[in-house]
Amino acid sequence: MGTEAEETIALITAIVFIFLVIIIIILFLVFIKRKNKLLTEKQQAQREFENAIAETQIEIREQTLRNISWELHDNIGQLLTLAKIQLHQLADCNEDISGVSDTISKSLTELRALSKLINPDALKNIMLPEAVSLEVARFNRLNFIEATLTIDGDEKIIDDKAEIILFRILQEFFSNTIKHAKASQLDVQLKYTDKKLTIVATDNGKGFDKSVEKPNKGIGLQNMKNRGKLIGAEIELESQVGKGTQLTIIHYL
């Protein structure tokens, strides 16, 4: 009798123990799940915050560029046009004003091109290859740098916002190449496939040592990456001292 009671107690104890273990495991799994959910939500909130900050910075810069575009087109452009008309009215005088007239004509052409390039609204009406082509042509026309553009594959339609962001990233690289890299050559390649657009911009400037210098500070790499995040683009920057710098952008279509 006593043996049966002991066995029953042992059985009940074992069942209770197993039940408690199951409860503990369930509670642990629930805790882990909730913890992972909180971490995911926190990471998502951080990503949204970073994207919002990057997008705000872009909007501020875009509005500034839009204002400059209007000023160039409406004010300076009109003044140069008036000056050209006035010069033509003096055509009967003995002085040779052809050189001045040509200079004003070139200035008007340059202002119109610059106005178009820096105005986001204008960029919405042209494709990325055309925008980059206009920029490359401007560099060559003004003797800023010897620049080339190569387009491989069939051109694909890209979202307007994505095109503007890609173009701004390239502009930031171009600006660094011309102003700081002391480069004489800039080569840009747009390669289209069915699934992605790969953009490679390479200069032959002084370059830098990534293990020593911080490209995020000097060339705005972090800013480029923040912009790239908004459209899911991958940004890579490679450089060697004395051998130039290469920017690679991969945008999935």
C-alpha positions as CSV (number, residue, x, y, z in Angstrom):
1,M,0.0,0.0,0.0
2,G,2.8,2.3,1.0
3,T,4.7,1.5,-2.2
4,E,1.7,2.4,-4.4
5,A,1.2,5.7,-2.6
6,E,4.9,6.5,-3.1
7,E,4.7,5.6,-6.8
8,T,1.6,7.8,-7.2
9,I,3.3,10.7,-5.4
10,A,6.4,10.2,-7.6
11,L,4.2,10.1,-10.7
12,I,2.3,13.3,-9.7
13,T,5.6,15.0,-8.9
14,A,7.0,14.0,-12.3
15,I,3.9,15.3,-14.1
16,V,4.0,18.6,-12.2
17,F,7.7,18.9,-12.9
18,I,7.2,18.3,-16.6
19,F,4.3,20.7,-16.6
20,L,6.4,23.4,-14.9
21,V,9.2,22.8,-17.4
22,I,6.8,23.1,-20.3
23,I,5.4,26.3,-18.8
24,I,8.9,27.7,-18.4
25,I,9.8,26.8,-22.0
26,I,6.7,28.4,-23.3
27,L,7.3,31.6,-21.2
28,F,10.9,31.6,-22.4
29,L,9.8,31.3,-26.1
30,V,7.2,34.0,-25.6
31,F,9.9,36.3,-24.0
32,I,12.3,35.6,-26.9
33,K,9.6,36.3,-29.5
34,R,8.6,39.5,-27.8
35,K,12.2,40.6,-27.4
36,N,12.9,39.9,-31.1
37,K,9.8,41.8,-32.1
38,L,10.8,44.8,-30.0
39,L,14.3,44.7,-31.5
40,T,12.9,44.5,-35.0
41,E,10.5,47.4,-34.3
42,K,13.4,49.4,-32.9
43,Q,15.6,48.7,-35.9
44,Q,12.7,49.6,-38.2
45,A,12.1,52.8,-36.3
46,Q,15.8,53.6,-36.6
47,R,15.8,52.9,-40.3
48,E,12.7,55.1,-40.8
49,F,14.4,57.8,-38.7
50,E,17.6,57.7,-40.8
51,N,15.6,57.7,-44.0
52,A,13.5,60.6,-42.8
53,I,16.6,62.6,-41.9
54,A,18.2,61.8,-45.3
55,E,15.1,62.6,-47.2
56,T,14.7,65.9,-45.3
57,Q,18.3,66.9,-46.2
58,I,17.6,66.1,-49.8
59,E,14.4,68.1,-49.8
60,I,16.2,71.1,-48.3
61,R,19.0,70.9,-50.9
62,E,16.6,70.3,-53.7
63,Q,14.6,73.4,-52.8
64,T,17.8,75.5,-52.6
65,L,18.8,74.2,-56.0
66,R,15.3,75.0,-57.4
67,N,15.6,78.6,-56.1
68,I,19.0,79.0,-57.7
69,S,17.7,77.6,-60.9
70,W,14.9,80.2,-61.0
71,E,17.3,83.0,-60.2
72,L,19.6,81.9,-63.0
73,H,16.9,81.6,-65.5
74,D,14.7,84.6,-64.6
75,N,17.2,87.2,-63.5
76,I,20.7,86.6,-64.8
77,G,19.4,85.1,-68.0
78,Q,17.2,88.1,-68.8
79,L,20.0,90.6,-68.0
80,L,22.4,88.8,-70.4
81,T,19.7,88.7,-73.1
82,L,19.2,92.5,-72.7
83,A,22.9,93.1,-72.8
84,K,23.1,91.1,-76.1
85,I,20.3,93.2,-77.6
86,Q,22.0,96.4,-76.6
87,L,25.2,95.3,-78.2
88,H,23.4,94.5,-81.4
89,Q,22.0,98.1,-81.4
90,L,25.6,99.3,-81.3
91,A,26.5,97.3,-84.4
92,D,27.0,100.4,-86.5
93,C,29.8,101.7,-84.4
94,N,33.4,101.2,-85.5
95,E,34.4,99.0,-82.5
96,D,34.4,95.2,-82.9
97,I,31.9,93.8,-80.5
98,S,31.7,90.3,-81.9
99,G,33.9,88.9,-79.2
100,V,31.7,90.3,-76.5
101,S,28.5,89.1,-78.3
102,D,29.9,85.6,-78.6
103,T,30.8,85.6,-74.9
104,I,27.3,86.6,-73.9
105,S,25.9,84.0,-76.2
106,K,28.0,81.3,-74.6
107,S,27.0,82.6,-71.2
108,L,23.3,82.3,-72.1
109,T,23.8,78.7,-73.3
110,E,25.7,77.8,-70.2
111,L,23.1,79.4,-67.9
112,R,20.2,77.5,-69.6
113,A,22.1,74.2,-69.3
114,L,22.9,74.8,-65.7
115,S,19.4,76.0,-64.9
116,K,18.1,72.8,-66.4
117,L,20.5,70.5,-64.6
118,I,20.0,71.9,-61.1
119,N,16.2,72.1,-61.3
120,P,14.6,68.9,-59.9
121,D,11.4,69.7,-61.8
122,A,13.3,69.9,-65.1
123,L,15.1,66.6,-64.3
124,K,11.7,64.9,-64.0
125,N,11.2,65.5,-67.7
126,I,14.5,64.0,-68.8
127,M,16.0,60.5,-68.4
128,L,19.1,59.8,-66.3
129,P,21.4,59.2,-69.3
130,E,20.4,62.6,-70.8
131,A,21.0,64.4,-67.5
132,V,24.5,62.8,-67.0
133,S,25.2,63.5,-70.7
134,L,24.4,67.2,-70.2
135,E,26.7,67.3,-67.1
136,V,29.6,65.5,-69.0
137,A,29.2,67.9,-72.0
138,R,29.3,70.9,-69.6
139,F,32.5,69.7,-68.0
140,N,34.1,69.3,-71.5
141,R,32.8,72.6,-72.8
142,L,34.1,74.5,-69.8
143,N,37.4,72.6,-69.8
144,F,36.8,71.5,-66.2
145,I,38.0,68.0,-66.9
146,E,38.1,65.5,-69.8
147,A,34.9,63.5,-69.3
148,T,33.4,60.6,-71.1
149,L,30.0,58.7,-70.9
150,T,29.4,55.2,-72.0
151,I,25.9,53.6,-72.0
152,D,25.6,49.8,-72.3
153,G,22.4,47.8,-72.6
154,D,18.9,49.0,-73.3
155,E,17.8,52.0,-71.3
156,K,15.1,51.2,-68.7
157,I,12.5,53.5,-67.3
158,I,13.3,54.4,-63.6
159,D,11.2,56.1,-61.1
160,D,11.5,59.9,-61.2
161,K,12.6,60.1,-57.6
162,A,15.1,57.4,-58.0
163,E,16.6,59.1,-61.0
164,I,17.0,62.4,-59.2
165,I,18.7,60.7,-56.2
166,L,21.0,58.7,-58.5
167,F,21.9,61.9,-60.3
168,R,22.6,63.8,-57.1
169,I,24.9,61.0,-55.9
170,L,26.8,61.3,-59.1
171,Q,26.9,65.1,-58.9
172,E,28.5,64.8,-55.4
173,F,31.2,62.5,-56.8
174,F,31.7,64.8,-59.8
175,S,32.1,67.8,-57.5
176,N,34.8,66.1,-55.5
177,T,36.6,64.9,-58.6
178,I,36.8,68.4,-60.0
179,K,37.4,70.4,-56.9
180,H,39.5,68.2,-54.7
181,A,40.8,65.1,-56.5
182,K,43.0,67.1,-59.0
183,A,41.9,64.7,-61.7
184,S,42.3,65.3,-65.4
185,Q,40.0,62.4,-66.6
186,L,36.5,61.3,-65.6
187,D,34.8,58.3,-67.1
188,V,31.2,57.4,-66.4
189,Q,29.5,54.1,-67.4
190,L,25.8,53.3,-67.2
191,K,25.2,49.6,-67.7
192,Y,21.5,48.4,-68.0
193,T,20.4,44.8,-67.5
194,D,16.9,43.4,-67.0
195,K,17.2,43.5,-63.2
196,K,19.6,46.3,-62.4
197,L,21.4,49.5,-63.4
198,T,25.1,49.6,-62.5
199,I,26.7,53.0,-62.6
200,V,30.5,53.3,-62.4
201,A,32.3,56.7,-62.2
202,T,36.1,56.7,-62.2
203,D,38.6,59.5,-62.0
204,N,42.4,59.5,-62.2
205,G,42.9,61.9,-59.3
206,K,45.1,61.8,-56.3
207,G,42.9,59.2,-54.5
208,F,43.2,58.4,-50.8
209,D,44.1,55.6,-48.5
210,K,40.8,54.2,-47.0
211,S,42.7,52.7,-44.1
212,V,44.0,56.1,-43.0
213,E,41.6,58.7,-44.2
214,K,37.8,58.8,-43.6
215,P,36.1,59.0,-47.0
216,N,32.8,59.7,-45.2
217,K,34.1,63.1,-44.2
218,G,36.0,64.2,-47.3
219,I,33.8,62.9,-50.2
220,G,30.4,62.6,-48.5
221,L,30.3,58.8,-48.7
222,Q,27.8,58.5,-45.8
223,N,25.6,61.1,-47.4
224,M,25.7,59.1,-50.7
225,K,24.8,55.9,-48.8
226,N,21.9,57.6,-47.0
227,R,20.5,58.8,-50.3
228,G,21.0,55.3,-51.7
229,K,19.1,53.8,-48.9
230,L,16.0,55.7,-49.9
231,I,15.8,53.8,-53.1
232,G,17.5,50.6,-52.1
233,A,20.7,51.3,-54.0
234,E,24.1,49.9,-53.1
235,I,27.0,52.4,-52.9
236,E,30.7,51.4,-52.9
237,L,33.7,53.6,-53.1
238,E,37.2,52.3,-53.9
239,S,40.4,54.4,-54.0
240,Q,44.1,54.1,-54.1
241,V,46.7,56.9,-53.5
242,G,47.9,58.2,-56.9
243,K,45.5,56.0,-58.8
244,G,42.2,57.7,-58.5
245,T,38.8,56.9,-57.1
246,Q,35.9,54.8,-58.3
247,L,32.3,55.1,-57.3
248,T,29.9,52.1,-58.0
249,I,26.2,52.4,-57.7
250,I,23.9,49.4,-58.1
251,H,20.2,50.2,-58.4
252,Y,17.8,47.2,-58.7
253,L,15.0,47.7,-61.2
